[in-house]
Amino acid sequence: MADPKLISNVPEGPLKDKWSKRKSSIRVVSPNNKRKLEIIVVGTGLGGASAAASLGEMGYNVKIFCISDSPRRAHSIAAQGGINAAKNYQNDNDSVSRLFFDTVKGGDYRSREANVYRLAEVSAAIIDQCVAQGVPFAREYGGYLANRSFGGVQVSRTFYARGQTGQQLLLGAYASLNKEIAAGTVKSYPRHEMLDLVIINGEAKGIIARNLVTGEIERFGAHAVVLATGGYGNTYFLSTNAMNSNGSAAMQAYRKGAFFANPCFAQIHPTCIPVHGDQQCKLTLMSESLRNDGRIWVPKKKEDVMKLRKHEIKPSQIPEEDRDYYLERRYPAFGNLVPRDVASRAAKERCDAGFGVNETGLAVFLDFADAIKRLGHQRVEERYGNLFQMYEKITSTSPWEEPMMIYPAIHYTMGGLWVDYDLQTTIPGLYAIGEANFSDHGGNRLGASALMQGLADGYFILPYTIGNYLSHKFSEPKTDTNAPEFEEAEKAVKERIAKLFAVKGTETVDSIHKKLGHIMWEYVGMARNEAGLKKAIVEIGKLREEFWKNVRVPGTNEEFNQELEKALRLVDFFDIGELMARDALNRRESCGGHFREEMQTEEGETKRDDENFMYVAAWEYKGEGKEPELHKEELKYENIKIVTRNYKD
Ligand SMILES: Cc1cc2nc3c(=O)[nH]c(=O)nc-3n(C[C@H](O)[C@H](O)[C@H](O)COP(=O)(O)OP(=O)(O)OC[C@H]3O[C@@H](n4cnc5c(N)ncnc54)[C@H](O)[C@@H]3O)c2cc1C
């Protein structure tokens, strides 16, 4: 029986009619009533910016918040490789059904069928919208938009703007947002960090935010709140995410009653520049698009590995017959374009077996020699020029001469706030979009599908579905920020800040965060097991205690204080880390990016347990120091045949 607290609100009827059916049943708010309604959008990445611009254009009063000094500096700007859409421009037999199928399969059958179908359905409209905004997508000679391939698919459906797709898409959304800001329908609050969610009579009615420049704690009310605050990959300290990416807003919502879904589903990206020291605070992604033409290999012979590590030979000196193109060998049908989780585990397997090619033994090669020979310097430069430049600047090695060295790193989080088909959380009036929700990617996200999902949510789904909730609210007065619930939330935030300053210990926030990162990577990373996960929960608890005894937060609240910002976020990372470990412990199966060592095939592939784990794990907060309660949303696949993922043939 369905959990009464997890009603997904997926419309009845055939899959391909569900979204049309839902749209036609959504109540519409008339233009004169939209003017009376206020919406808070937290986050200005592709999810938040597209939603706020659309809602503003529709006539709602929108307030938008972000941590950075300008909305256009959100983490989305880092996205490199591209955005998927089922346009079939290459005439390679792509379709909505194929994109739907690839995404469900790529997610290892742990996502909600109806949501994924809708995502595939609206994908084409996103490209049209962005082209109309002037996004400079790459084009073919004849003027058509160009496409390339990403992992886990056999067609070319990824639209791109060199290696700067996120930046160009965000500039498009930001231009639309600015139009609304100028028109007065959107008011922008940069450098404002949400520190709590305010609930009145069980509904989301506003937020408490800290002005990051002055330290002032401010109250903001609305008829509904939308969280577009991104993912929680930085729990691991080192990740490819922007330094400001965090999971705090989601945690604040969780503590106020929003369920957190599938927290253990974190994506480890196979092509990142390897860790090169203990003083690093960031890892750099080398876009997945590089796997279109780059070939991944390690030497076949251990002697060559040793010589490479001692810099006695160069990789280009190793003859072809002594190279192991292990992805092409193990997965002939997809080769270097297997999904990220598969490619990451395969790299780990080779490095664990002693074939890692750098001093730490944690790197494999990504080689362009063949591509340069086949396509010529100019074509490769056109496709990947800025990525090559970035690699050379960071490592001082030219990928034109020697292969890149890469290793997997934390990159994206598929888990997030549980949302229904309308993208509403378990708190009425609170919505979550983009990477902040759990909705579409199951156990593993396919490359170029995050931008698609963020923009689908923001431009084409939320602006419609939120109307259904707001159509009952236009006669309600503006939210009174003097209400006791705001008073209480503001007091709690001020106390939290005061408590942090009061510790006056000796350890920096970063040094403790780094320790959390080590625990997470060691026990909740690429391979997990029962003993390690139990240990992680204990170790995180101890580290949390150490933090509250010994952290030092310098300065005061009444100033621009990034140490304070980081400390506030780290408090939430402890809770997220613990929840991730708890969820991973519960999920006694391997699926997607979640690899339980106890559950693997003889060939070392993931072994799902569909009978017992074909559900979304949604966790309910039960109070500080108490174990959260697990709720299950059963997943039903009525339109897709469930199979074991196979990228071999
Ligand atoms: C290096 C890199 C490359 C990538 N390349 C691709 C790609 O090519 N294709 C693809 O599909 N995906 C890619 N991804 C993934 C994709 O970029 C992200 O999943 C996506 O951009 C997330 O968008 P978002 O709008 O959900 O959140 P974000 O872009 O992360 O934005 C979050 C926003 O929330 C704000 N915020 C957060 N917390 C608070 C708070 N408490 N108060 C106020 N504001 C807050 C932030 O300031 C920011 O404005 C890449 C990711 C990385 C790290």
The ligand as a Tripos MOL2 file, in Angstrom:
@<TRIPOS>MOLECULE
LIG
   53    58     1     0     0
SMALL
NO_CHARGES

@<TRIPOS>ATOM
      1 C1         32.1270   21.3770  -13.3890 C.3       1 LIG1
      2 C2         30.7160   20.9610  -13.7120 C.ar      1 LIG1
      3 C3         30.3250   20.7970  -15.0310 C.ar      1 LIG1
      4 C4         29.0240   20.4010  -15.3360 C.ar      1 LIG1
      5 N1         28.6650   20.2520  -16.6440 N.ar      1 LIG1
      6 C5         27.3990   19.8900  -16.9340 C.ar      1 LIG1
      7 C6         26.9880   19.7550  -18.2930 C.ar      1 LIG1
      8 O1         27.7470   19.9650  -19.2180 O.2       1 LIG1
      9 N2         25.7080   19.3880  -18.5360 N.ar      1 LIG1
     10 C7         24.8090   19.1510  -17.5430 C.ar      1 LIG1
     11 O2         23.6590   18.8300  -17.8200 O.2       1 LIG1
     12 N3         25.1760   19.3010  -16.2410 N.ar      1 LIG1
     13 C8         26.4290   19.6700  -15.9150 C.ar      1 LIG1
     14 N4         26.7910   19.8120  -14.6020 N.ar      1 LIG1
     15 C9         25.7600   19.7420  -13.5590 C.3       1 LIG1
     16 C10        24.9730   21.0490  -13.5480 C.3       1 LIG1
     17 O3         25.8480   22.1180  -13.7720 O.3       1 LIG1
     18 C11        24.2410   21.2900  -12.2340 C.3       1 LIG1
     19 O4         23.5680   20.1480  -11.8230 O.3       1 LIG1
     20 C12        23.2200   22.4080  -12.4180 C.3       1 LIG1
     21 O5         23.8290   23.5450  -12.9800 O.3       1 LIG1
     22 C13        22.5610   22.7760  -11.1040 C.3       1 LIG1
     23 O6         21.7150   23.8730  -11.3260 O.3       1 LIG1
     24 P1         20.7640   24.4010  -10.1920 P.3       1 LIG1
     25 O7         20.0230   25.5580  -10.7490 O.co2     1 LIG1
     26 O8         19.9570   23.2830   -9.6470 O.co2     1 LIG1
     27 O9         21.7240   24.8600   -8.9950 O.3       1 LIG1
     28 P2         23.0530   25.7560   -8.9640 P.3       1 LIG1
     29 O10        23.5040   26.1900  -10.2890 O.co2     1 LIG1
     30 O11        23.9900   24.9940   -8.0980 O.co2     1 LIG1
     31 O12        22.5870   27.0480   -8.2190 O.3       1 LIG1
     32 C14        22.2980   27.0810   -6.8470 C.3       1 LIG1
     33 C15        21.8940   28.4830   -6.4870 C.3       1 LIG1
     34 O13        21.3970   28.4830   -5.1630 O.3       1 LIG1
     35 C16        22.0070   29.5140   -4.4170 C.3       1 LIG1
     36 N5         21.9660   29.0990   -3.0210 N.ar      1 LIG1
     37 C17        22.3460   27.9050   -2.4940 C.ar      1 LIG1
     38 N6         22.0720   27.8760   -1.1830 N.ar      1 LIG1
     39 C18        21.5070   29.0730   -0.8790 C.ar      1 LIG1
     40 C19        20.9970   29.6370    0.3160 C.ar      1 LIG1
     41 N7         20.9890   28.9640    1.4670 N.pl3     1 LIG1
     42 N8         20.5050   30.9030    0.2620 N.ar      1 LIG1
     43 C20        20.4960   31.6000   -0.9100 C.ar      1 LIG1
     44 N9         20.9290   31.0930   -2.0760 N.ar      1 LIG1
     45 C21        21.4360   29.8400   -2.0530 C.ar      1 LIG1
     46 C22        23.3690   29.6640   -5.0230 C.3       1 LIG1
     47 O14        23.9190   30.9330   -4.7280 O.3       1 LIG1
     48 C23        23.0240   29.5040   -6.4980 C.3       1 LIG1
     49 O15        22.5380   30.7130   -7.0060 O.3       1 LIG1
     50 C24        28.0970   20.1810  -14.2900 C.ar      1 LIG1
     51 C25        28.4940   20.3310  -12.9740 C.ar      1 LIG1
     52 C26        29.7990   20.7060  -12.6710 C.ar      1 LIG1
     53 C27        30.2200   20.7980  -11.2450 C.3       1 LIG1
@<TRIPOS>BOND
     1     1     2 1
     2     2     3 ar
     3     2    52 ar
     4     3     4 ar
     5     4     5 ar
     6     4    50 ar
     7     5     6 ar
     8     6     7 ar
     9     6    13 1
    10     7     8 2
    11     7     9 ar
    12     9    10 ar
    13    10    11 2
    14    10    12 ar
    15    12    13 ar
    16    13    14 ar
    17    14    15 1
    18    14    50 ar
    19    15    16 1
    20    16    17 1
    21    16    18 1
    22    18    19 1
    23    18    20 1
    24    20    21 1
    25    20    22 1
    26    22    23 1
    27    23    24 1
    28    24    25 2
    29    24    26 1
    30    24    27 1
    31    27    28 1
    32    28    29 2
    33    28    30 1
    34    28    31 1
    35    31    32 1
    36    32    33 1
    37    33    34 1
    38    33    48 1
    39    34    35 1
    40    35    36 1
    41    35    46 1
    42    36    37 ar
    43    36    45 ar
    44    37    38 ar
    45    38    39 ar
    46    39    40 ar
    47    39    45 ar
    48    40    41 1
    49    40    42 ar
    50    42    43 ar
    51    43    44 ar
    52    44    45 ar
    53    46    47 1
    54    46    48 1
    55    48    49 1
    56    50    51 ar
    57    51    52 ar
    58    52    53 1
@<TRIPOS>SUBSTRUCTURE
     1 LIG1         1 GROUP 0 **** ****
